[in-house]
């Protein structure tokens, strides 16, 4: 058992025990609530029957206070239970990841699948059984977006890669930090909630509502109406008690100074004011309420982030985004906004309409929101992006922590090259077969031949996925790895598109066209072509492949081409050829076919199509076994 697996097992056991204890506490609180209610009810009935009314009222009051206190404790314990459950699930998922059971993870990044992307569709970066499904521990919308960008966009330069590597190395060792971030994110009710609306709204300004000639009259009017309404309520209660107890009025005379029609009139005026531009105000309130839960989560995540110190320059620079010019941290600002959103979200009750007509809450909330937006609205997106960036880096750091023997790639400048030792496919686990790789000047194309199912496509995906990891700043599944920053293109998985009347052959042509155009634009291109031009006759396929290889083997480009066309291997025999021939082969034993998936030099000496057809029970009319 690896040290990583032991640590995950240990933490899972710890949180399992905490969960049981927390559930026991919750059950005890529930019992205490029931006991308090029954005891309070019994005592209040007894004291009432003994005509000790004041004592009975006191018992009722104490019972209500205690029940409110216990309810608050219960809510806190339930929240704590949610958090412990999230940490338990984080470690359970980590164990599954190490045990090769990660294909059961629900988040596969389905919305990021793009058949037209340069390489992500062919290399299974997103979708079922994808790189994203394997490594992702991001839970916020922006965190998942950031991870998607890292896996699909070429880094600006080698320094960007090394900066990420430094951050990933440091985060890899901070298991508690990473798991806490993941657990906080898991509590979000809707982790795929698009924040574009929120970011856009944060930058909108309503300067009119913040004018002094608007703010102060609203405050003064609502204050006067509140006082007047309060006196009216006291007078009504006083009249009711006097009638009920058959006594005179006992309320102080001050409550009778304001005529009853004054609060009625003021409330009517405020009702009219509330209808003015109500749709604009409601838009603010609805958006604040919609993102209330997410805002709380971002606040909690920022509080956790701000507690930790880092040494890597990449993360230190990210942290600088979390403080304003006065040194106030982002979590404090978002905490203030969370309180405003929480107040707005509390309006979903029967008394809201009455209270709003007296206090004009809509206006006061709108003023509070606009003041906060003016102070922090421009920085809000920057804070959330910082959370997302750290989540994405934590996803990559999982690879580093779980696979300590993998290597951090070296980025080389100058002539294009890819060199690696013991390179394997990251997603294949213990089933992977590793190979060495060396493609550099004067060679620019590796032509891979071999029989069906021998491992050509898997090898090319191995190269492609490790390049993606290298560019992301992640460790790669290899003993050593050197590469140049290039524009990665692939053409491996093509199919008919009936909706657009596009055949698989034409779809392949369109993909290859993109690669050729990129090469003509003087970009450094790394291309992966699997069974090129397989949708046409052998003569055209051979001719077209020769022309394409010559076009793409210009200086600066590197590429891998798999083919069944053994004659293409002849191109590698010419004196100034830029092509290196390699192949995968099979062997036979007891009338069965076996593959070793090892890359070998030269053109494939074997074919197995006929033999596979025989194994499938198809009569071929040939008596000889596989060549």
LUMMARMI-61511 format. One line per field, with one value per residue (C-alpha): residue number from 1; residue in one letter; chain; y, x, z. Coordinates in steps of 0.02 Angstrom, whole numbers, always signed. Layout:
N
num = [NUM  ...];
residu = [a  ...];
chaine = [A  ...];
y = [Y  ...];
x = [X  ...];
z = [Z  ...];
This chain:
627
num = [1  2  3  4  5  6  7  8  9  10  11  12  13  14  15  16  17  18  19  20  21  22  23  24  25  26  27  28  29  30  31  32  33  34  35  36  37  38  39  40  41  42  43  44  45  46  47  48  49  50  51  52  53  54  55  56  57  58  59  60  61  62  63  64  65  66  67  68  69  70  71  72  73  74  75  76  77  78  79  80  81  82  83  84  85  86  87  88  89  90  91  92  93  94  95  96  97  98  99  100  101  102  103  104  105  106  107  108  109  110  111  112  113  114  115  116  117  118  119  120  121  122  123  124  125  126  127  128  129  130  131  132  133  134  135  136  137  138  139  140  141  142  143  144  145  146  147  148  149  150  151  152  153  154  155  156  157  158  159  160  161  162  163  164  165  166  167  168  169  170  171  172  173  174  175  176  177  178  179  180  181  182  183  184  185  186  187  188  189  190  191  192  193  194  195  196  197  198  199  200  201  202  203  204  205  206  207  208  209  210  211  212  213  214  215  216  217  218  219  220  221  222  223  224  225  226  227  228  229  230  231  232  233  234  235  236  237  238  239  240  241  242  243  244  245  246  247  248  249  250  251  252  253  254  255  256  257  258  259  260  261  262  263  264  265  266  267  268  269  270  271  272  273  274  275  276  277  278  279  280  281  282  283  284  285  286  287  288  289  290  291  292  293  294  295  296  297  298  299  300  301  302  303  304  305  306  307  308  309  310  311  312  313  314  315  316  317  318  319  320  321  322  323  324  325  326  327  328  329  330  331  332  333  334  335  336  337  338  339  340  341  342  343  344  345  346  347  348  349  350  351  352  353  354  355  356  357  358  359  360  361  362  363  364  365  366  367  368  369  370  371  372  373  374  375  376  377  378  379  380  381  382  383  384  385  386  387  388  389  390  391  392  393  394  395  396  397  398  399  400  401  402  403  404  405  406  407  408  409  410  411  412  413  414  415  416  417  418  419  420  421  422  423  424  425  426  427  428  429  430  431  432  433  434  435  436  437  438  439  440  441  442  443  444  445  446  447  448  449  450  451  452  453  454  455  456  457  458  459  460  461  462  463  464  465  466  467  468  469  470  471  472  473  474  475  476  477  478  479  480  481  482  483  484  485  486  487  488  489  490  491  492  493  494  495  496  497  498  499  500  501  502  503  504  505  506  507  508  509  510  511  512  513  514  515  516  517  518  519  520  521  522  523  524  525  526  527  528  529  530  531  532  533  534  535  536  537  538  539  540  541  542  543  544  545  546  547  548  549  550  551  552  553  554  555  556  557  558  559  560  561  562  563  564  565  566  567  568  569  570  571  572  573  574  575  576  577  578  579  580  581  582  583  584  585  586  587  588  589  590  591  592  593  594  595  596  597  598  599  600  601  602  603  604  605  606  607  608  609  610  611  612  613  614  615  616  617  618  619  620  621  622  623  624  625  626  627];
residu = [x  x  x  x  x  x  x  x  x  x  x  x  x  x  x  x  x  x  x  x  x  x  x  x  x  x  x  x  x  x  x  x  x  x  x  x  x  x  x  x  x  x  x  x  x  x  x  x  x  x  x  x  x  x  x  x  x  x  x  x  x  x  x  x  x  x  x  x  x  x  x  x  x  x  x  x  x  x  x  x  x  x  x  x  x  x  x  x  x  x  x  x  x  x  x  x  x  x  x  x  x  x  x  x  x  x  x  x  x  x  x  x  x  x  x  x  x  x  x  x  x  x  x  x  x  x  x  x  x  x  x  x  x  x  x  x  x  x  x  x  x  x  x  x  x  x  x  x  x  x  x  x  x  x  x  x  x  x  x  x  x  x  x  x  x  x  x  x  x  x  x  x  x  x  x  x  x  x  x  x  x  x  x  x  x  x  x  x  x  x  x  x  x  x  x  x  x  x  x  x  x  x  x  x  x  x  x  x  x  x  x  x  x  x  x  x  x  x  x  x  x  x  x  x  x  x  x  x  x  x  x  x  x  x  x  x  x  x  x  x  x  x  x  x  x  x  x  x  x  x  x  x  x  x  x  x  x  x  x  x  x  x  x  x  x  x  x  x  x  x  x  x  x  x  x  x  x  x  x  x  x  x  x  x  x  x  x  x  x  x  x  x  x  x  x  x  x  x  x  x  x  x  x  x  x  x  x  x  x  x  x  x  x  x  x  x  x  x  x  x  x  x  x  x  x  x  x  x  x  x  x  x  x  x  x  x  x  x  x  x  x  x  x  x  x  x  x  x  x  x  x  x  x  x  x  x  x  x  x  x  x  x  x  x  x  x  x  x  x  x  x  x  x  x  x  x  x  x  x  x  x  x  x  x  x  x  x  x  x  x  x  x  x  x  x  x  x  x  x  x  x  x  x  x  x  x  x  x  x  x  x  x  x  x  x  x  x  x  x  x  x  x  x  x  x  x  x  x  x  x  x  x  x  x  x  x  x  x  x  x  x  x  x  x  x  x  x  x  x  x  x  x  x  x  x  x  x  x  x  x  x  x  x  x  x  x  x  x  x  x  x  x  x  x  x  x  x  x  x  x  x  x  x  x  x  x  x  x  x  x  x  x  x  x  x  x  x  x  x  x  x  x  x  x  x  x  x  x  x  x  x  x  x  x  x  x  x  x  x  x  x  x  x  x  x  x  x  x  x  x  x  x  x  x  x  x  x  x  x  x  x  x  x  x  x  x  x  x  x  x  x  x  x  x  x  x  x  x  x  x  x  x  x  x  x  x  x  x  x  x  x  x  x  x  x  x  x  x  x  x  x  x  x  x  x  x  x  x  x  x  x  x  x  x  x  x  x  x  x  x  x  x  x  x  x  x  x  x  x  x  x  x  x  x  x  x  x  x  x  x  x  x  x  x  x  x  x];
chaine = [A  A  A  A  A  A  A  A  A  A  A  A  A  A  A  A  A  A  A  A  A  A  A  A  A  A  A  A  A  A  A  A  A  A  A  A  A  A  A  A  A  A  A  A  A  A  A  A  A  A  A  A  A  A  A  A  A  A  A  A  A  A  A  A  A  A  A  A  A  A  A  A  A  A  A  A  A  A  A  A  A  A  A  A  A  A  A  A  A  A  A  A  A  A  A  A  A  A  A  A  A  A  A  A  A  A  A  A  A  A  A  A  A  A  A  A  A  A  A  A  A  A  A  A  A  A  A  A  A  A  A  A  A  A  A  A  A  A  A  A  A  A  A  A  A  A  A  A  A  A  A  A  A  A  A  A  A  A  A  A  A  A  A  A  A  A  A  A  A  A  A  A  A  A  A  A  A  A  A  A  A  A  A  A  A  A  A  A  A  A  A  A  A  A  A  A  A  A  A  A  A  A  A  A  A  A  A  A  A  A  A  A  A  A  A  A  A  A  A  A  A  A  A  A  A  A  A  A  A  A  A  A  A  A  A  A  A  A  A  A  A  A  A  A  A  A  A  A  A  A  A  A  A  A  A  A  A  A  A  A  A  A  A  A  A  A  A  A  A  A  A  A  A  A  A  A  A  A  A  A  A  A  A  A  A  A  A  A  A  A  A  A  A  A  A  A  A  A  A  A  A  A  A  A  A  A  A  A  A  A  A  A  A  A  A  A  A  A  A  A  A  A  A  A  A  A  A  A  A  A  A  A  A  A  A  A  A  A  A  A  A  A  A  A  A  A  A  A  A  A  A  A  A  A  A  A  A  A  A  A  A  A  A  A  A  A  A  A  A  A  A  A  A  A  A  A  A  A  A  A  A  A  A  A  A  A  A  A  A  A  A  A  A  A  A  A  A  A  A  A  A  A  A  A  A  A  A  A  A  A  A  A  A  A  A  A  A  A  A  A  A  A  A  A  A  A  A  A  A  A  A  A  A  A  A  A  A  A  A  A  A  A  A  A  A  A  A  A  A  A  A  A  A  A  A  A  A  A  A  A  A  A  A  A  A  A  A  A  A  A  A  A  A  A  A  A  A  A  A  A  A  A  A  A  A  A  A  A  A  A  A  A  A  A  A  A  A  A  A  A  A  A  A  A  A  A  A  A  A  A  A  A  A  A  A  A  A  A  A  A  A  A  A  A  A  A  A  A  A  A  A  A  A  A  A  A  A  A  A  A  A  A  A  A  A  A  A  A  A  A  A  A  A  A  A  A  A  A  A  A  A  A  A  A  A  A  A  A  A  A  A  A  A  A  A  A  A  A  A  A  A  A  A  A  A  A  A  A  A  A  A  A  A  A  A  A  A  A  A  A  A  A  A  A  A  A  A  A  A  A  A  A  A  A  A  A  A  A  A  A  A  A  A  A  A  A  A];
y = [+0  +171  +308  +411  +271  +244  +428  +429  +273  +352  +512  +419  +322  +482  +570  +415  +417  +604  +578  +450  +566  +714  +612  +562  +745  +791  +652  +715  +892  +826  +734  +890  +996  +878  +867  +1056  +1082  +951  +1011  +1193  +1151  +1050  +1181  +1324  +1228  +1190  +1370  +1434  +1319  +1382  +1559  +1611  +1699  +1796  +1638  +1546  +1685  +1679  +1490  +1510  +1646  +1542  +1389  +1488  +1559  +1386  +1309  +1448  +1419  +1231  +1258  +1367  +1232  +1101  +1205  +1227  +1042  +999  +1117  +1036  +865  +922  +978  +817  +716  +815  +778  +594  +590  +680  +544  +406  +476  +488  +304  +259  +362  +268  +100  +135  +157  +340  +307  +307  +493  +593  +749  +705  +882  +837  +1019  +1042  +905  +986  +878  +1026  +1065  +1040  +887  +872  +758  +638  +627  +601  +758  +769  +643  +467  +392  +560  +653  +780  +645  +570  +726  +854  +908  +1079  +1107  +1289  +1343  +1451  +1317  +1191  +1323  +1362  +1178  +1163  +1311  +1239  +1073  +1148  +1304  +1313  +1400  +1570  +1519  +1396  +1508  +1488  +1299  +1309  +1429  +1307  +1163  +1257  +1288  +1107  +1040  +1149  +1111  +926  +926  +1027  +888  +971  +1134  +1046  +935  +1080  +1182  +1033  +1003  +1185  +1179  +1017  +1103  +1219  +1178  +1214  +1198  +1224  +1393  +1508  +1664  +1772  +1850  +1886  +1960  +2071  +2127  +2171  +2297  +2380  +2544  +2634  +2804  +2880  +2774  +2829  +3015  +3103  +3185  +3011  +2912  +3031  +3068  +2880  +2847  +2988  +2942  +2757  +2803  +2919  +2789  +2654  +2760  +2810  +2629  +2570  +2692  +2631  +2448  +2488  +2579  +2432  +2309  +2427  +2436  +2247  +2215  +2345  +2263  +2088  +2124  +2254  +2384  +2558  +2595  +2575  +2627  +2791  +2947  +2971  +2830  +2931  +3091  +3038  +3022  +2848  +2911  +2975  +2802  +2745  +2895  +2874  +2689  +2731  +2858  +2731  +2602  +2722  +2752  +2564  +2544  +2670  +2574  +2418  +2301  +2370  +2346  +2171  +2123  +2168  +2073  +1918  +1905  +1932  +1799  +1678  +1678  +1687  +1508  +1523  +1685  +1599  +1461  +1582  +1675  +1513  +1462  +1631  +1626  +1458  +1516  +1674  +1575  +1485  +1548  +1490  +1509  +1478  +1641  +1588  +1567  +1718  +1825  +1749  +1796  +1978  +1982  +1948  +2114  +2288  +2447  +2467  +2290  +2227  +2046  +1984  +1869  +2018  +2110  +1955  +1921  +2093  +2056  +1884  +1964  +2080  +1932  +1832  +1974  +1983  +1794  +1803  +1898  +1736  +1743  +1800  +1955  +2026  +2126  +2210  +2248  +2308  +2431  +2508  +2500  +2507  +2365  +2350  +2524  +2499  +2333  +2409  +2551  +2427  +2321  +2472  +2538  +2369  +2355  +2528  +2482  +2302  +2261  +2283  +2164  +2028  +1933  +1940  +1859  +1721  +1689  +1668  +1535  +1449  +1455  +1376  +1241  +1199  +1193  +1080  +961  +951  +934  +775  +694  +747  +680  +516  +479  +533  +430  +525  +659  +845  +877  +992  +1122  +1144  +1291  +1296  +1154  +1057  +890  +762  +644  +526  +368  +243  +344  +270  +321  +409  +337  +153  +119  -45  -104  +25  -27  +103  +145  +258  +399  +510  +627  +774  +849  +795  +686  +769  +630  +463  +344  +202  +43  -115  -236  -206  -185  -184  -17  +118  +229  +206  +255  +415  +458  +423  +553  +677  +663  +678  +834  +907  +869  +943  +1105  +1110  +1108  +932  +783  +662  +473  +446  +423  +572  +693  +837  +935  +1098  +1210  +1180  +1195  +1022  +955  +782  +686  +520  +502  +556  +505  +549  +703  +670  +836  +930  +800  +770  +599  +533  +554  +736  +767  +698  +812  +964  +919  +893  +1059  +1147  +1065  +1114  +1294  +1307  +1243  +1374  +1510  +1468  +1395  +1255  +1111  +945  +832  +661  +575  +403  +298  +446  +444  +277  +326  +314  +186  +124  +214  +384  +353  +316  +465  +585  +526  +552  +729  +770  +701  +807  +963  +937  +885  +1065  +1136  +1167  +1037  +867  +731  +554  +459  +284  +187  +14  +72  -15  +61  +232  +167  +178  +368  +343  +255  +403  +491  +658  +585  +672  +515  +385  +215  +123  -17  -122  -309  -462  -645  -805  -949  -1093  -1019  -855  -682  -583  -406  -340  -156  -117  +11  -59  +20  -9  -49  -183  -354  -430  -417  -491  -439  -609  -699  -590  -625  -812  -794  -707  -856  -772  -884  -804  -941  -951  -1099  -1010  -934  -756  -697];
x = [+0  +70  +97  -39  -165  -121  -149  -317  -372  -320  -415  -569  -572  -551  -696  -805  -783  -818  -977  -1042  -1005  -1087  -1243  -1253  -1242  -1381  -1492  -1458  -1506  -1667  -1709  -1670  -1783  -1930  -1898  -1885  -2049  -2143  -2070  -2106  -2284  -2318  -2247  -2340  -2505  -2477  -2433  -2581  -2702  -2630  -2672  -2489  -2505  -2343  -2245  -2334  -2289  -2109  -2100  -2170  -2041  -1895  -1955  -1962  -1787  -1717  -1800  -1729  -1556  -1568  -1630  -1479  -1364  -1450  -1424  -1240  -1219  -1305  -1188  -1040  -1104  -1115  -935  -871  -971  -888  -714  -759  -817  -658  -548  -662  -646  -456  -449  -555  -439  -286  -375  -425  -611  -616  -727  -873  -847  -999  -913  -844  -838  -971  -1008  -826  -829  -791  -769  -694  -557  -380  -349  -461  -591  -464  -361  -509  -475  -661  -801  -819  -650  -564  -416  -538  -640  -481  -401  -538  -566  -637  -816  -852  -906  -753  -635  -695  -680  -500  -453  -532  -428  -266  -299  -347  -239  -55  +50  +121  +302  +411  +413  +224  +248  +387  +285  +140  +258  +322  +144  +94  +245  +200  +14  +52  +122  -22  -151  -256  -266  -319  -449  -522  -542  -624  -741  -795  -833  -933  -1059  -1114  -1294  -1268  -1085  -1121  -1206  -1138  -1064  -1064  -1229  -1158  -995  -1090  -1211  -1066  -1005  -1174  -1200  -1357  -1288  -1461  -1505  -1345  -1376  -1392  -1554  -1625  -1545  -1582  -1765  -1795  -1713  -1803  -1972  -1956  -1898  -2048  -2168  -2093  -2115  -2291  -2338  -2263  -2372  -2525  -2483  -2458  -2625  -2715  -2638  -2683  -2865  -2875  -2804  -2920  -3070  -3012  -2970  -3109  -2984  -2934  -2797  -2624  -2507  -2408  -2488  -2342  -2414  -2574  -2492  -2491  -2665  -2703  -2722  -2542  -2458  -2596  -2563  -2373  -2386  -2495  -2366  -2226  -2327  -2329  -2142  -2111  -2195  -2076  -1943  -1987  -1932  -1754  -1745  -1818  -1684  -1551  -1639  -1671  -1488  -1424  -1544  -1503  -1317  -1335  -1276  -1131  -1074  -1069  -962  -842  -827  -784  -659  -574  -563  -476  -360  -308  -254  -116  +54  +144  +320  +295  +294  +144  +31  +104  +55  -120  -135  -99  -268  -354  -314  -372  -267  -304  -247  -424  -442  -570  -657  -703  -781  -875  -932  -1014  -1097  -1152  -1244  -1336  -1382  -1438  -1555  -1627  -1651  -1750  -1891  -1979  -2106  -2285  -2239  -2121  -2253  -2314  -2140  -2080  -2225  -2174  -1984  -1960  -1834  -1817  -1741  -1625  -1564  -1538  -1438  -1330  -1300  -1253  -1135  -1048  -1040  -964  -832  -792  -885  -733  -629  -760  -722  -535  -567  -674  -548  -414  -519  -545  -360  -314  -446  -376  -198  -259  -330  -159  -73  -174  -69  +91  +37  -36  +107  +269  +375  +315  +431  +415  +450  +587  +541  +675  +696  +779  +740  +580  +597  +508  +617  +556  +599  +470  +323  +153  -28  -80  -257  -215  -151  -62  -112  +1  +152  +291  +403  +551  +534  +657  +601  +715  +816  +854  +697  +527  +401  +382  +292  +214  +159  +89  -53  -228  -244  -55  -52  -21  -168  -139  +43  -4  -131  +3  +114  -30  -97  +77  +108  -56  +0  +172  +97  -20  +128  +87  +203  +199  +191  +374  +547  +613  +526  +587  +477  +461  +308  +210  +31  -44  -161  -234  -339  -380  -566  -678  -854  -996  -1100  -1269  -1339  -1208  -1197  -1013  -935  -800  -672  -718  -719  -542  -493  -559  -458  -300  -332  -324  -156  -86  -148  -66  +96  +85  +64  +240  +176  +271  +151  +146  +27  -47  -124  -202  -233  -235  -351  -425  -589  -524  -442  -267  -187  -259  -220  -39  -17  -108  -11  +156  +109  +46  +200  +314  +211  +208  +389  +451  +573  +495  +357  +352  +226  +169  +78  +7  -36  -69  +13  +181  +240  +244  +392  +495  +499  +609  +743  +794  +956  +885  +726  +646  +549  +588  +505  +439  +313  +214  +201  +108  +150  +47  +34  -91  -193  -210  -143  -44  +28  +174  +136  +322  +383  +516  +623  +584  +432  +312  +353  +183  -3  -145  -308  -342  -299  -417  -555  -527  -534  -701  -765  -760  -708  -566  -531  -350  -269  -111  -97  -46  +110];
z = [+0  -50  +79  -7  +8  +191  +227  +138  +233  +397  +362  +302  +466  +566  +480  +491  +680  +688  +587  +710  +857  +770  +731  +915  +968  +847  +916  +1093  +1043  +964  +1126  +1228  +1118  +1143  +1331  +1347  +1254  +1358  +1524  +1484  +1431  +1589  +1708  +1621  +1633  +1818  +1862  +1760  +1852  +2016  +1955  +1954  +1787  +1795  +1834  +1694  +1571  +1630  +1602  +1426  +1389  +1458  +1359  +1197  +1227  +1265  +1110  +1001  +1076  +1048  +870  +836  +909  +801  +644  +684  +714  +550  +458  +546  +496  +314  +320  +400  +272  +132  +202  +219  +37  -20  +56  -7  -184  -163  -117  -269  -379  -320  -335  -515  -476  -529  -681  -560  -522  -576  -642  -813  -882  -1008  -1054  -1106  -1238  -1405  -1559  -1652  -1525  -1587  -1478  -1323  -1404  -1478  -1318  -1200  -1099  -1055  -1046  -976  -933  -964  -890  -816  -730  -658  -582  -554  -373  -420  -367  -406  -579  -602  -535  -664  -800  -748  -752  -924  -986  -916  -1005  -1173  -1196  -1239  -1104  -1149  -1118  -1024  -869  -853  -847  -717  -610  -611  -572  -420  -360  -391  -294  -143  -151  -169  +8  +82  +89  +226  +128  -32  +51  +148  -12  -98  +50  +57  -130  -115  -1  -143  -191  -375  -424  -609  -582  -717  -637  -794  -739  -566  -633  -754  -619  -503  -630  -655  -563  -502  -455  -431  -280  -190  -206  -37  -89  -115  +27  +171  +130  +115  +283  +371  +297  +340  +518  +546  +474  +585  +743  +696  +655  +820  +919  +824  +862  +1048  +1053  +969  +1094  +1237  +1179  +1161  +1335  +1412  +1330  +1375  +1558  +1580  +1641  +1584  +1460  +1534  +1391  +1418  +1346  +1226  +1119  +1095  +1033  +849  +770  +700  +522  +514  +503  +385  +271  +279  +240  +90  +27  +49  -47  -195  -179  -175  -343  -424  -526  -429  -571  -565  -377  -388  -514  -385  -248  -354  -410  -232  -169  -311  -272  -83  -51  -172  -92  +78  +6  -77  +89  +180  +47  +53  +242  +229  +89  +181  +334  +240  +185  +28  -41  -227  -323  -427  -276  -185  -335  -331  -147  -189  -275  -109  -25  -68  -62  +124  +164  +199  +146  +20  +144  +254  +107  +47  +226  +226  +60  +120  +265  +145  +32  +184  +237  +62  +57  +220  +133  +86  +227  +257  +358  +226  +131  +291  +358  +187  +172  +339  +332  +141  +154  -34  -44  +104  +37  -136  -59  +39  -116  -223  -90  -81  -271  -284  -154  -207  -368  -480  -373  -350  -511  -471  -301  -372  -512  -379  -294  -462  -504  -338  -360  -532  -463  -322  -454  -537  -367  -339  -477  -390  -219  -284  -404  -319  -440  -593  -659  -682  -867  -929  -1061  -1194  -1312  -1482  -1600  -1568  -1478  -1371  -1271  -1137  -1043  -982  -1045  -1003  -1020  -856  -858  -883  -708  -681  -857  -940  -1041  -1045  -1192  -1228  -1352  -1444  -1582  -1621  -1763  -1895  -1882  -1873  -1902  -1816  -1933  -1834  -1922  -1847  -1847  -1782  -1592  -1571  -1477  -1608  -1558  -1372  -1392  -1484  -1350  -1221  -1302  -1320  -1141  -1066  -1170  -1104  -926  -958  -1023  -872  -752  -693  -672  -819  -821  -865  -791  -889  -1006  -1113  -1233  -1327  -1319  -1480  -1543  -1519  -1653  -1677  -1801  -1723  -1694  -1839  -1886  -2004  -1965  -2045  -1985  -2085  -2224  -2186  -2212  -2096  -2236  -2264  -2076  -2073  -2217  -2121  -1968  -2069  -2157  -1988  -1954  -2124  -2104  -1933  -2009  -2149  -2016  -1957  -1794  -1711  -1733  -1643  -1738  -1700  -1850  -1829  -1985  -2103  -2254  -2204  -2287  -2465  -2581  -2547  -2695  -2651  -2467  -2504  -2621  -2506  -2354  -2442  -2492  -2317  -2230  -2340  -2303  -2116  -2094  -2107  -1981  -1810  -1828  -1746  -1778  -1752  -1890  -1874  -2030  -2102  -2263  -2245  -2409  -2325  -2226  -2385  -2360  -2208  -2309  -2415  -2372  -2313  -2241  -2092  -2049  -1917  -1936  -1784  -1761  -1639  -1667  -1605  -1576  -1580  -1459  -1453  -1593  -1498  -1533  -1404  -1399  -1297  -1338  -1349  -1475  -1593  -1728  -1911  -2016  -1954  -2027  -1988  -2031  -1932  -2016  -2093  -1932  -1831  -1957  -1936  -1746  -1768  -1869  -2039  -2182  -2278  -2403  -2344  -2258  -2203  -2030  -1995  -2081];
